[in-house]
Amino acid sequence: MSDERMTANCLVDGDTFFLDEGMYLSELSTTMRNRVKNDYPKAKVTDFICNRHLLKYRLANVDAMINADLKQSQKINRKLTRALQSDDYEITDVNESLSNSLTTGQKVSDAVAHFGGSWGFIFIFAMVLLTWMLVNGLQVLGIHFDPYPYILLNLCLSCISALQAPIIMMSQNRSADRDRMDAENDYHVNQKSEHELRILHAKLDHLTQNQIPHTLEIERMQIEILGEIRGELNELRDRQEKMAERGSEK
Ligand SMILES: [Zn+2]
């Protein structure tokens, strides 16, 4: 009944098959063809291989793809874990390390600079000046140790401002130290984030460039195999119908 259909010989065992029971090497993907050629170096693209023998190469192909993907993912994951665990620097607690290293002099200079830069200081200072001038200028209490134009007051003010300037500078140096430590912390954190980001990029690239195409290829193979199964089913049904017709003729 189907003698007139085209046949071909399987390159593995030389058995004869119908064309829909296998594939020519030219119909296979390059990787699959190379796999077959690996085992049968003499195979040409015009050679035929039956589905049963092809299955072995298909499974090997899928296995190789899955293994390669797994290995690559594991490699990237290991890298990411290492990067996340690496503690080759530590974030310094700026407040703590600064307050621990404070000397008494620095504490005093901080307090003085803090008080010197407040409204309270201005009010108190203005009151002192006013009192001094009233006492000496109007002789309110009957004493005048520093008469107009208040030369002693002038001397006191000069001394205070001469001392205040270096104290404020000391305090400013310490705030510069704090800024430097902050910047150092930021730098380390940025560096680590960038490293992690790069690994994440590699992971994403691997996913889109390898794993998804591989999944699609495996799906394509499944569809091929499904098609073959449907073809075989159709053939079986045809045969059954013909046998039934023959049976009813008799
Ligand atoms: Zn075969």
Boltz pocket constraint, residues with backbone or C-beta under 6 A from the ligand:
constraints:
  - pocket:
      binder: B
      contacts: [[A, 10], [A, 11], [A, 12], [A, 13], [A, 14], [A, 15], [A, 49], [A, 50], [A, 51], [A, 52], [A, 53]]
      max_distance: 6.0
